[in-house]
Amino acid sequence: MNTDALRPVYFLSDSTGITAETLGNTLLTQFPGNNFDRITIPFITTVEQARSVVKVIDGAAAAGPAPLVFSTAVSSEIRQTLSACKGTIVDLIGTYVEQLEQALGSHASGEPGRAHGLGNAARYQSRMAAVEYAMEHDDGQSLRALEKAQVILVAPSRCGKTPTTMYLALQHGIFAANFPLVEEDFAREGLPKSLKPFVSKCFGLTTNPLRLSQVRAERRRGSSYASLRQCGFELRSAERLYEFHGIPYLNSASVSVEEMAATILQKMNLKH
C-alpha cells in the first residue's frame, strides 16, 4: 500500500546501530512506495535507557502511524523492555539466538558490540592498517610497498576508485591501492610503468560518458576535462587497455560502492 505519510522507523542497538541500520534498510528497500523517517538510537546499554526509548516510540505512535522498530540489542532484559513499545518491532537478534543456541549446544554470550567493536582486536587493527595503506596509495601518490597490495584499482579520473578502495579497506581489511589512467597511458595503450609487475592484481573501473561528464563538471565545469568527447575517448581507451592486458573490469555507472566492492572481492578471490 502506497502512502505519502512518513512512517517513523527506529533502528535500536546496544552498540553502534550499524547492523540494525543495514539489515533494516535492506528490508525497507522492498517497499519503495512508502516514505520513512529514519531515526537511529545506539548504545542502549541499560534497562532504564530502554524504557526511555520506549517512551519516545510510544509518543511517536500516539502522534501518527505506528513506528517500525528494528532492534539488534543482545541483552535479553533490554530486548524484553523494548518489545513492550507500541511500534511494530523486528527483533533482528532475539529471533535467531534461541535457534542458534539449540543448534550449537551453547548459550549466547549476550555481550553487546561484538560485531562493530574491538572484540576481535587483531581484525580491527588489520582494518585500520588497510585504511592507512589505502590513504597512502590513493590516486598513485605512493609506490612504496606496492607489492603488499591485494588489489590495485585502475581507471580514468572520477570513476569511483577512491571510495571503493576506502570501502574495501574499512569494511573488509583489504590492502587496496588505486591509480589514475592518464593521456600518456592511452597514447601507448599501456599500464603505468610502476604497475606492470602487478598486472595480475589490477582491476579496472569504467562508467558511461554522460555520467562521467556530469561528475567531472562538478569539479571543472566547461573544461575539456569534463567534455563529453573527452570522457568518451578516455573510457573507450581504458576499456581497450583492460582487454589488451586481460584486466577484469566493472562499469560503475549505476552500481553502489558496496556492490562494486562485493564484485571485486568475488572476481579477485579476495578474503580478509
Buried (B, 14 or more C-beta within 10 A) or exposed (E): EEEEEEBBBBBBBBBBBBBBBBBBBEEBEEEEEBEBBBBBBBEBBBBEBBBEBBEBBBEBBEEEBBBBBBBBBBBEEBBEBBBEBBBBBBBBBBEEBEEEEEEEEEEBEBEBBEBBEEEEEEEBEBBEBBBEBBBEBBEBEEEEEBEEBBBBBBBBBBBBBBBBBBBBBBBBBBBBBBBBBEEEBBEEEBBBEEBEEBEEBBBBBBBBBEBBBBBBBEEEEEEEBBBBEBBBBBBEBBBEBBEEBEBEBBBBBEBEBEEBBBBBBEEBEBEB
